[in-house]
Amino acid sequence: MTNYHEPVLLGEVMGFWLKQNPGVYVDCTTGGGGHSAAMLAQLKSGSTLHCLDRDSDALAYAGQILKSDLVDIQFHHAPFGQLASCVPQGSADGILYDLGVSSHQLDEVSRGFTMASSTQPLDLRMDRSEACDAQQWLIETDEDQIAHALRNNADMDRAHPLARKIKSEIKLAQEEGTPITAKTLRSAVDFVFRDRRFDQNSLMARVLQAIRMEINEEMPQVVESLKAAVECLKIGGHLCVISYHSVEDRAVKVTMAPFEQACHCPPKFPVCVCGGKHRKVLKLLRKPGLPTAEEIKRNPRARSAKLRIYERV
């Protein structure tokens, strides 16, 4: 559908996302527009599609391919944490999140997301108009804060020794007058995880993930946006969230759990005194949806994807 970023779990998402037609739908992570393009192909006249993305490159690309004479398409250059200011409360029939980094961001060397280049300065900003990139963050952030990011954003073992070595490698790069690259971090990973039983490529991917998530404040954005999404949905509307690693998936589960509970009384209360009518969402899949073997073969980056779906009640 688009060579910018192949939409993951497209069939599964469309089966739940397209509930009312015409309707109001929100793609919180528009990217290259793959999911939105599939939606536009099916939406009837009178529908509205809100497309959010903090990456101006992605939004510009999506604006070229997402066109319709029937559907009102509204583009928002904003992180999904600002969902509440883009979409009216109680208006949406469906809201979609495809979390993480896009294939385009990974493949476009000039964006500074890839670990394949040994010369390209690390950037890792989703929105390049933001002031702080990976270079600045790594230089200005102390060892303890880096270790905290490695643990919280990527479940990294040996977080403190690795953070200490990363700072050592950064100091060396500064003394040599060279930019901080993926190679700088790779040297630290290879030193701390010398044992051959470790997959260095996987560890590097997690290190970059941890730094990227910290720079872009991804977890706070996810939590804030999901809470807003519950209020933006109509009764009966569906919320679809695709995550790609345990930290993202855990944040989705933890954030949504209170909205699934009918009773808000403390666990020690012998009987409910709150009325037991507080549930706002119903989980539609007992276990998260997963990509098929065929999809993984076609698009290896889909292999870790998990889909969680909730209905507003």
Backbone torsions as a table, in degrees:
resi	resn	phi	psi	omega
1	MET	NA	-36.7	175.8
2	THR	-152.7	142.0	179.3
3	ASN	-88.1	4.5	-179.6
4	TYR	-78.6	-45.0	-178.5
5	HIS	-165.7	117.9	-178.3
6	GLU	-74.0	125.0	-178.2
7	PRO	-66.0	134.7	-176.6
8	VAL	-93.5	143.7	177.0
9	LEU	51.7	40.1	-173.5
10	LEU	-61.3	-48.4	-179.2
11	GLY	-61.6	-42.5	-179.4
12	GLU	-65.5	-41.1	179.4
13	VAL	-65.3	-46.7	-176.6
14	MET	-63.5	-31.9	180.0
15	GLY	-63.7	-28.1	-179.7
16	PHE	-106.4	-34.0	-173.1
17	TRP	-69.9	-43.8	-176.7
18	LEU	-83.7	84.9	-175.3
19	LYS	-98.0	-47.5	179.0
20	GLN	-114.2	140.5	-178.0
21	ASN	-147.0	107.2	7.5
22	PRO	-71.8	158.0	-178.7
23	GLY	-161.3	-178.1	178.9
24	VAL	-115.0	123.1	-175.0
25	TYR	-129.7	153.2	-176.3
26	VAL	-132.5	121.8	171.7
27	ASP	-103.1	103.0	-174.3
28	CYS	-75.7	-15.6	-179.0
29	THR	-133.4	70.5	-170.4
30	THR	-59.3	-41.6	-180.0
31	GLY	54.9	-129.7	178.9
32	GLY	-82.5	2.4	174.0
33	GLY	86.1	14.6	-176.5
34	GLY	-61.7	-51.8	178.5
35	HIS	-65.1	-41.7	-179.0
36	SER	-65.4	-37.2	179.0
37	ALA	-63.6	-40.5	177.0
38	ALA	-64.0	-37.8	177.8
39	MET	-65.1	-45.5	-178.7
40	LEU	-60.6	-33.3	-178.7
41	ALA	-66.1	-18.6	-176.4
42	GLN	-114.6	-20.5	-176.0
43	LEU	-70.1	141.9	-179.4
44	LYS	-91.7	168.2	179.7
45	SER	-56.7	139.2	-179.9
46	GLY	98.2	-4.7	179.1
47	SER	-81.3	160.7	175.5
48	THR	-128.1	136.4	176.8
49	LEU	-124.8	115.6	175.7
50	HIS	-92.3	127.7	-179.5
51	CYS	-119.4	113.7	-179.9
52	LEU	-109.2	142.2	168.3
53	ASP	-164.3	140.6	178.8
54	ARG	-85.3	-14.0	-179.4
55	ASP	-90.0	109.7	-177.2
56	SER	-64.0	-31.9	177.4
57	ASP	-63.0	-45.4	179.9
58	ALA	-63.9	-43.3	-177.4
59	LEU	-67.0	-36.7	177.3
60	ALA	-64.9	-40.9	178.4
61	TYR	-65.6	-46.0	-179.9
62	ALA	-60.6	-36.4	179.3
63	GLY	-63.5	-25.0	178.9
64	GLN	-78.5	-31.5	-175.0
65	ILE	-103.7	-17.0	-179.6
66	LEU	-97.5	96.7	-179.2
67	LYS	-136.8	141.0	-178.9
68	SER	-157.8	140.4	174.2
69	ASP	-88.6	-11.0	-175.4
70	LEU	-102.8	-33.1	-171.8
71	VAL	-107.4	136.8	174.7
72	ASP	-81.3	106.7	-179.1
73	ILE	-98.6	122.7	-179.9
74	GLN	-116.5	116.4	-179.6
75	PHE	-93.2	135.6	-179.9
76	HIS	-127.5	112.9	174.5
77	HIS	-81.9	88.5	-174.5
78	ALA	-160.4	148.3	171.6
79	PRO	-68.7	152.9	-176.2
80	PHE	-68.2	-10.5	172.7
81	GLY	-63.3	-18.1	178.7
82	GLN	-98.4	20.5	-178.6
83	LEU	-50.8	-44.8	-174.8
84	ALA	-60.9	-26.3	179.5
85	SER	-89.0	-7.0	-178.8
86	CYS	-104.7	-29.3	-173.6
87	VAL	-126.2	127.0	-179.5
88	PRO	-61.6	146.5	179.0
89	GLN	-62.9	137.3	176.9
90	GLY	68.5	23.7	-174.3
91	SER	-108.8	-19.1	-168.2
92	ALA	-94.5	136.8	173.2
93	ASP	-86.8	-24.1	179.8
94	GLY	-157.7	139.6	177.7
95	ILE	-131.6	132.4	-176.8
96	LEU	-122.5	138.3	170.3
97	TYR	-124.5	129.5	171.3
98	ASP	-119.4	90.2	-168.8
99	LEU	-72.6	168.5	175.4
100	GLY	93.7	-161.2	-174.8
101	VAL	-103.4	146.9	-177.7
102	SER	-84.3	160.4	177.5
103	SER	-60.7	-37.7	-179.5
104	HIS	-62.8	-44.2	179.9
105	GLN	-62.6	-37.3	179.0
106	LEU	-71.0	-39.1	-172.3
107	ASP	-84.5	-26.5	-179.0
108	GLU	-81.3	102.9	-173.0
109	VAL	-57.3	-35.8	-176.2
110	SER	-66.3	-15.9	178.9
111	ARG	-77.8	-14.5	176.1
112	GLY	70.8	32.8	177.2
113	PHE	-102.6	-20.3	-169.3
114	THR	-84.0	150.1	173.5
115	MET	-98.9	6.7	-178.0
116	ALA	-81.3	-23.4	-177.2
117	SER	-96.9	136.0	178.5
118	SER	-98.0	-1.3	-176.7
119	THR	-119.8	-24.4	-176.6
120	GLN	-73.1	123.1	178.0
121	PRO	-58.3	138.4	176.2
122	LEU	-65.7	138.1	177.3
123	ASP	-122.2	-67.9	173.2
124	LEU	69.8	10.9	176.2
125	ARG	-84.5	130.6	172.5
126	MET	-68.5	-39.1	179.1
127	ASP	-114.2	109.8	-174.8
128	ARG	-73.3	-3.2	174.1
129	SER	-83.3	-11.7	176.0
130	GLU	-69.3	146.1	-172.3
131	ALA	-73.5	-40.5	-170.1
132	CYS	-94.2	114.8	175.1
133	ASP	-102.0	-175.9	-177.4
134	ALA	-63.6	-35.1	178.6
135	GLN	-57.1	-54.6	-176.6
136	GLN	-64.4	-43.8	-176.5
137	TRP	-62.5	-44.2	-178.2
138	LEU	-67.6	-34.6	179.2
139	ILE	-72.2	-41.8	-172.9
140	GLU	-87.4	-17.2	-175.5
141	THR	-89.7	136.4	-178.0
142	ASP	-82.1	172.4	-175.2
143	GLU	-58.8	-43.4	-178.5
144	ASP	-64.0	-39.8	-179.6
145	GLN	-69.0	-37.1	177.0
146	ILE	-65.5	-43.5	178.4
147	ALA	-60.6	-41.0	178.5
148	HIS	-61.4	-43.1	178.8
149	ALA	-64.7	-40.8	179.7
150	LEU	-63.1	-40.8	179.4
151	ARG	-71.3	-51.4	-172.3
152	ASN	-72.3	-35.1	-173.9
153	ASN	-97.1	-14.2	-176.9
154	ALA	-143.0	7.9	179.4
155	ASP	51.8	41.0	-175.5
156	MET	-76.9	133.9	167.7
157	ASP	-77.3	161.2	176.7
158	ARG	53.4	38.0	-174.1
159	ALA	-61.2	-43.2	-177.9
160	HIS	-69.6	-47.7	175.7
161	PRO	-58.6	-38.2	180.0
162	LEU	-68.2	-42.4	178.3
163	ALA	-61.9	-40.1	179.4
164	ARG	-62.2	-44.0	-179.2
165	LYS	-69.5	-36.1	177.0
166	ILE	-61.0	-44.7	179.0
167	LYS	-64.1	-35.5	177.2
168	SER	-64.1	-43.2	179.9
169	GLU	-67.9	-35.5	178.2
170	ILE	-66.1	-42.0	177.7
171	LYS	-60.5	-41.2	178.3
172	LEU	-63.3	-42.9	179.1
173	ALA	-62.5	-40.1	178.6
174	GLN	-65.3	-40.3	178.9
175	GLU	-64.7	-33.1	-179.9
176	GLU	-86.4	-8.0	179.3
177	GLY	73.4	27.4	-179.3
178	THR	-110.4	152.6	-179.9
179	PRO	-71.6	161.3	174.7
180	ILE	-81.7	121.0	-177.6
181	THR	-121.6	178.2	174.7
182	ALA	-59.9	-32.5	179.6
183	LYS	-63.5	-34.9	177.9
184	THR	-59.7	-47.2	-179.9
185	LEU	-71.9	-34.0	-179.3
186	ARG	-63.4	-36.1	178.2
187	SER	-61.6	-39.4	179.0
188	ALA	-69.2	-42.9	179.2
189	VAL	-62.2	-46.5	-179.3
190	ASP	-62.8	-33.1	-179.3
191	PHE	-73.2	-45.4	-175.5
192	VAL	-76.2	-34.3	-178.9
193	PHE	-112.7	65.4	-175.9
194	ARG	-75.4	-23.9	-177.8
195	ASP	-60.4	132.5	-176.6
196	ARG	-66.2	-15.8	179.9
197	ARG	-71.5	-13.3	178.8
198	PHE	-88.0	141.0	175.5
199	ASP	-90.9	101.8	-175.0
200	GLN	-62.0	-36.3	179.7
201	ASN	-64.3	-41.6	178.0
202	SER	-65.1	-41.9	178.5
203	LEU	-64.0	-40.3	178.3
204	MET	-63.2	-42.0	179.2
205	ALA	-60.4	-38.5	180.0
206	ARG	-71.6	-35.6	176.9
207	VAL	-63.8	-46.8	178.4
208	LEU	-63.0	-39.1	177.2
209	GLN	-59.1	-46.9	-177.5
210	ALA	-61.8	-43.5	-179.4
211	ILE	-69.3	-43.6	179.3
212	ARG	-59.3	-44.7	-177.9
213	MET	-65.5	-34.3	179.7
214	GLU	-71.6	-45.4	-178.8
215	ILE	-61.0	-41.7	-175.9
216	ASN	-91.1	1.2	-179.9
217	GLU	52.2	46.7	-171.6
218	GLU	-67.3	-43.1	-177.5
219	MET	-67.5	-45.5	174.7
220	PRO	-58.3	-36.9	178.5
221	GLN	-64.6	-42.4	179.7
222	VAL	-61.4	-48.3	-177.5
223	VAL	-62.7	-48.8	-178.6
224	GLU	-62.0	-42.3	-175.9
225	SER	-70.9	-40.5	179.5
226	LEU	-63.1	-39.0	177.0
227	LYS	-62.7	-41.2	178.3
228	ALA	-67.8	-35.8	-178.2
229	ALA	-61.1	-39.1	178.9
230	VAL	-57.8	-40.8	-178.8
231	GLU	-78.4	-25.1	179.7
232	CYS	-77.1	-22.2	-177.3
233	LEU	-76.2	146.4	167.6
234	LYS	-74.1	161.7	170.9
235	ILE	-62.1	128.5	-176.1
236	GLY	92.4	-9.6	178.6
237	GLY	-71.4	158.0	-175.2
238	HIS	-115.2	140.2	176.0
239	LEU	-114.2	120.9	-179.9
240	CYS	-115.9	128.1	-178.5
241	VAL	-129.6	120.5	175.7
242	ILE	-103.9	123.6	177.5
243	SER	-120.9	164.7	-172.5
244	TYR	-127.2	-4.3	176.5
245	HIS	-153.9	168.6	-170.4
246	SER	-62.2	-34.3	-178.3
247	VAL	-65.7	-46.7	177.6
248	GLU	-61.7	-49.3	-176.7
249	ASP	-61.6	-40.2	179.1
250	ARG	-64.1	-39.9	179.0
251	ALA	-63.5	-39.1	178.2
252	VAL	-63.6	-48.9	-178.2
253	LYS	-61.2	-46.7	-176.9
254	VAL	-66.4	-41.1	-178.8
255	THR	-66.9	-39.0	-175.3
256	MET	-83.4	-20.9	-175.4
257	ALA	-54.1	-46.3	-179.8
258	PRO	-61.8	-30.6	179.9
259	PHE	-74.0	-17.1	178.2
260	GLU	-85.3	-13.9	-173.7
261	GLN	-88.5	128.7	177.8
262	ALA	-78.6	-36.9	-177.6
263	CYS	-105.0	132.7	179.8
264	HIS	-109.7	12.9	179.8
265	CYS	-71.0	150.2	175.2
266	PRO	-56.5	144.9	-177.3
267	PRO	-55.7	-27.8	-176.4
268	LYS	-79.8	-10.4	179.9
269	PHE	-67.1	130.7	-178.4
270	PRO	-68.9	-30.8	178.5
271	VAL	-137.0	158.1	179.6
272	CYS	-75.0	130.6	177.1
273	VAL	-120.6	1.4	-177.3
274	CYS	-93.0	-8.1	179.9
275	GLY	103.8	-22.3	175.6
276	GLY	63.3	30.5	-178.4
277	LYS	-126.2	38.6	-174.6
278	HIS	-99.9	-5.0	-177.2
279	ARG	-62.4	131.9	178.9
280	LYS	-113.9	-22.1	179.2
281	VAL	-136.8	153.3	176.0
282	LEU	-120.3	127.5	178.5
283	LYS	-74.2	123.2	-175.2
284	LEU	-90.0	-22.4	177.5
285	LEU	-114.5	121.7	179.4
286	ARG	-62.6	-41.2	173.9
287	LYS	-119.1	148.8	-178.0
288	PRO	-62.1	145.4	175.8
289	GLY	-70.6	142.9	-177.0
290	LEU	-124.6	153.9	177.2
291	PRO	-69.3	151.2	176.9
292	THR	-76.7	164.2	177.2
293	ALA	-60.9	-34.4	179.2
294	GLU	-65.0	-42.8	179.6
295	GLU	-66.7	-41.2	179.5
296	ILE	-62.5	-38.2	178.1
297	LYS	-65.5	-39.1	-179.4
298	ARG	-74.9	-36.3	-176.4
299	ASN	-138.5	86.9	-176.2
300	PRO	-54.9	-26.1	-179.1
301	ARG	-70.9	-7.4	177.7
302	ALA	-86.4	-6.3	-168.0
303	ARG	-61.1	-30.3	-177.0
304	SER	-100.0	5.9	-174.7
305	ALA	-69.1	141.4	174.2
306	LYS	-132.8	135.4	-178.6
307	LEU	-113.0	123.6	174.5
308	ARG	-115.7	137.6	-174.1
309	ILE	-131.0	132.8	-179.8
310	TYR	-128.5	148.5	175.4
311	GLU	-115.1	133.3	177.8
312	ARG	-73.1	129.1	-178.6
313	VAL	-123.6	NA	NA
